């Protein structure tokens, strides 16, 4: 028997959205739009890819799909911290850890928006 998914948190048609410029480890600039829940101050509930990769490229489609999947998780009650900690990490030269993919970049950006 399957567990029922948590209900989707529907967002109002008008809500605060903020577009951000983020940089990947290899120097690409990506623009993401983050939509916030008007009833929970500062809680991101959706993320959209705005620009940064060549139109029609595999990287553009990959980041768009990542945004859709992360948005679905957010709207079903997951917090950015839960998503981010579940994704792959790579060790940095200084001994710290960082995201391993563009999906991790998006999740990390959402974590930074809730601080």
LINDA-V247444 format. One record per backbone hydrogen bond with DSSP energy under -0.5 kcal/mol. CO is the residue of the C=O (numbers start at 1). NH is the residue of the N-H. If there is no record, write none. Layout:
CO:NH
CO:NH
//
This chain:
8:10
13:15
16:36
18:34
20:22
20:32
22:30
24:27
28:24
30:22
30:32
31:50
31:51
32:20
32:34
33:35
33:48
34:18
35:45
35:46
36:38
37:40
40:43
42:44
43:37
46:35
48:33
51:31
54:57
57:61
58:62
59:63
60:64
61:65
62:66
63:67
64:68
65:69
66:70
67:71
68:72
69:73
70:74
71:75
72:76
73:76
73:78
74:77
75:9
79:82
79:83
80:84
81:85
82:86
83:86
84:87
88:100
90:98
92:95
96:92
98:90
101:105
102:106
103:107
104:108
105:109
106:110
107:111
108:112
109:113
110:114
111:114
112:115
//
